[in-house]
């Protein structure tokens, strides 16, 4: 499939911030606020959702690069939604703009890159490292 056809496509993923997703719980800080690693994971989840219906059986995507700014804290109980939009596609490489918002507005934004891989071949290469 020519993935340039999906440039502009977007998808979102949402969650409610709970104690397990705080900086304190994830050890990325000590405060009881939405952790940056949790925000990044939600952004990746949105990017995966954007690609899901375009992958052939046996294919998946893996994150290869992410650069984000986490600009505003969100408290426990906040609803956070991350959105990923395809900005470029070349071969197996797909680039996204990513944003995250809570009820008060944008809390983070950046760029993310994923590569489409054959699941079996990818895992075989990983296991060869053991």
C-alpha positions in Angstrom: 0.0 0.0 0.0 1.1 3.5 -0.8 1.0 5.1 2.7 1.3 8.6 1.2 -2.4 8.3 0.8 -2.9 8.6 4.6 -1.0 12.0 5.0 -3.4 14.2 7.0 -5.2 11.2 8.7 -5.5 11.6 12.4 -6.5 9.5 15.4 -6.9 10.0 19.1 -6.5 8.1 22.4 -7.8 9.2 25.7 -7.5 8.4 29.4 -8.3 9.6 32.9 -5.2 10.4 34.9 -5.0 8.0 37.8 -2.4 7.4 40.5 -0.6 4.9 38.3 0.1 7.5 35.7 1.6 10.2 37.9 5.2 11.3 37.9 5.6 10.0 41.4 4.3 6.5 40.5 6.4 6.3 37.3 9.5 7.7 39.0 9.9 10.5 36.5 9.5 13.0 39.2 7.9 13.2 42.6 4.6 15.1 42.1 1.1 13.6 41.8 0.6 15.0 38.3 0.3 13.3 34.9 3.8 11.9 34.0 5.6 12.8 30.8 6.3 9.1 30.1 2.5 8.5 30.3 1.8 11.4 27.9 4.4 10.0 25.5 2.8 6.5 25.7 -0.7 8.0 25.0 0.7 9.9 21.9 2.2 6.7 20.6 -1.1 4.9 21.2 -2.8 7.6 19.0 -0.2 7.1 16.3 -0.7 3.3 16.4 -4.4 3.8 16.1 -3.9 6.0 13.0 -2.0 3.2 11.3 -3.9 0.2 12.5 -6.3 -0.3 9.5 -3.5 0.3 7.0 -1.2 -2.5 8.1 -1.1 -5.9 6.4 -1.5 -9.1 8.4 1.7 -9.8 10.2 2.8 -6.1 10.2 3.0 -3.7 13.1 4.7 -0.4 13.7 7.4 0.5 16.1 8.4 3.9 17.5 11.7 5.1 16.3 11.8 8.7 17.4 9.9 11.1 19.5 10.5 14.7 20.4 7.9 16.4 22.6 7.5 19.2 25.1 5.3 18.6 28.1 4.2 22.2 28.8 1.4 22.0 31.4 0.7 19.7 34.4 -2.5 17.8 34.6 -3.9 16.6 38.0 -5.2 13.2 39.0 -8.7 12.9 37.6 -8.1 15.0 34.5 -9.2 13.6 31.1 -6.3 13.7 28.7 -6.6 13.1 24.9 -3.6 12.7 22.6 -4.0 13.2 18.9 -1.6 12.0 16.2 -1.8 13.3 12.6 0.3 11.8 9.7 2.5 14.5 8.3 4.8 12.4 6.0 5.1 8.9 4.7 8.1 7.5 2.9 8.4 3.7 2.4 8.1 2.2 5.9 8.7 5.5 7.7 5.7 7.4 8.9 5.9 10.8 10.6 3.3 12.4 12.9 2.6 15.6 14.6 1.4 14.8 18.1 -0.5 16.8 20.7 -2.0 16.2 24.1 -4.8 18.1 25.8 -6.7 18.1 29.0 -9.9 20.0 29.9 -8.0 23.2 30.2 -6.1 23.1 26.9 -2.9 21.8 25.3 -0.5 20.2 27.7 2.1 18.9 25.2 3.1 18.7 21.6 5.8 17.4 19.3 6.8 15.1 16.5 6.9 11.3 16.4 8.2 8.8 13.8 7.2 5.1 13.5 8.5 2.4 11.1 6.3 -0.4 9.7 7.9 -3.8 10.3 7.1 -7.5 9.8 6.4 -8.7 13.3 8.1 -12.1 12.9 11.3 -10.8 11.3 11.5 -8.0 13.9 11.2 -10.3 16.8 13.7 -12.7 15.3 16.3 -9.9 15.1 15.5 -9.0 18.7 15.9 -12.5 19.9 19.2 -12.9 18.1 20.6 -10.3 20.5 19.9 -12.6 23.5 
